[in-house]
Structures are given as C-alpha cells and as structure tokens.
Amino acid sequence: MTKSIKEAETEQLIDAIVEGIQRKKGIDLVKIDLTKINHSEFKYFIICHGNSNTQVDSIAHSVEDTVTELINEKAWHTDGYRNSLWILLDYADVVVHIFQKEARQFYDLENLWADAHIELIKEEN
C-alpha cells in the first residue's frame, strides 16, 4: 500500500523535528503514535527533555529553525518559552513537547497515552 501525500509530509515533518532535537542533544526522545486513538486531535506527539531551561529553550528554537530550514514549515502555535519548563510546538498533526526532566516526570504524558504506540527514537552518535 502506498502512502498518501499527507502521510509522507507528516513523516518529513517528524524527521525534521527529530533532527532539530538531536542537534541540541534532546534526551529520551520518543514518538507517540495517536493515529489509532479515537477522537484524538493530533496524530503524533514528539517528546524529549533537557537538563536546564537554557537547553529546553535551545532545543525548541532548534526544532523551529530546522523544520523551517528543511521543509519550510512554521509552527501554528508555540507556548512555554517564558519559563522553559515545558515548551509546546504545535504543527497541527504533530505536537512537540520539550520538558525539563522534573516537569516531564510530573506530567508523565507517556503514561497518559499508554494505549498509544510509543517508539523510543535512538540518539545519534
């Protein structure tokens, strides 16, 4: 079965997001596939964390810059830059969550969406 143009574009977006995160050494990068969840507003969550608000901010900016550079897309909405505990980047079908470690553990999105397929993305060497 061939992929639709929309599916291919979503894969390119995810690849660009992952590249942006890896450029700034985002930690414990996961992709949560929500496509099989009824009534989910999004198709995917990409989640990672950094060790400081400086790193979280840097990862988020890297994602925005990399996505613009590679596929000429801009986030529809961003939130959290003010304190950089949890920055959200909304690309419509894909939402990126960049946490500080303690905030990630507290909100525990991976367990909240435990019925979705969760894929650990290996770090680049």
Order of alpha helices (4+ residues) and beta strands (2+ residues): alpha-beta-beta-alpha-beta-beta-beta-alpha-alpha-beta
